[in-house]
Amino acid sequence: MYPFSEGLLICNFTSSITTKTNQKLNTMKTFAVPTRENVTEANQAIFDTLKKQLGKVPNLYATIAYSKNALGTYLALQGAPSSLSSKEKEIVNLVTSQVNDCAYCLAAHTFIGKMNGFTDEQVLEIRSGAVSFNAKYNALAALVKSMVENFGKASEEAVNNFFEAGYTNENLVDTIVLIGDKTITNYLHAVTKVPVDFPAAPALPVSVA
């Protein structure tokens, strides 16, 4: 009486399974930000120090504390001496985070960049990788952008311009180390998507994107 009912039933059943499977595939694990009570004693001590220094434990630092060793290791890397100035370090941080599209690190380093003396307009220029207000900073930003966009294979022009601007072999090594530092947090936030607890960074205007 209903010659196609069995086929329709199978089709609907298969469609239902496919939909549920796709829903599972599209549901990514969520990550809570660890609190002081959730981490090891060593990390608790780091949390206490961060809170004294910064007034809070930034969410991304807290997330690194899922590992009993990584937070201390990362902060040692971040705080290590460098041949780059504070402003130059922020140029590397901002350009790397822009290329990697990290909302958290862009927010944090827009805040820190302004603390180091950059204006809002200068921060936007830096993020674009083209700096009009300082030729040396422009060479640094262009090298970082070329390197991150090309997975380490910076263009010959960007490398040559970097050295012609007055940077040294030591500066090159320290720039690459800092790119690695910032890539760690860019990637961690890309996966965990923990809440951004700094003022949001504005989108790049079309004129400088």
Secondary structure, 3 states (H helix, E strand, C coil): CCCCHHHHHHHHHHHHHHHHHHHHHCCCCCCCCCCHHHCCHHHHHHHHHHHHHHCCCCHHHHHHCCCCCHHHHHHHHHCCCCCCCHHHHHHHHHHHHHHCCCHHHHHHHHHHHHHCCCCHHHHHHHHHCCCCCCHHHHHHHHHHHHHHHCCCCCCHHHHHHHHHCCCCHHHHHHHHHHHHHHHHHHHHHHHHCCCCCCCCCCCCCCCCC
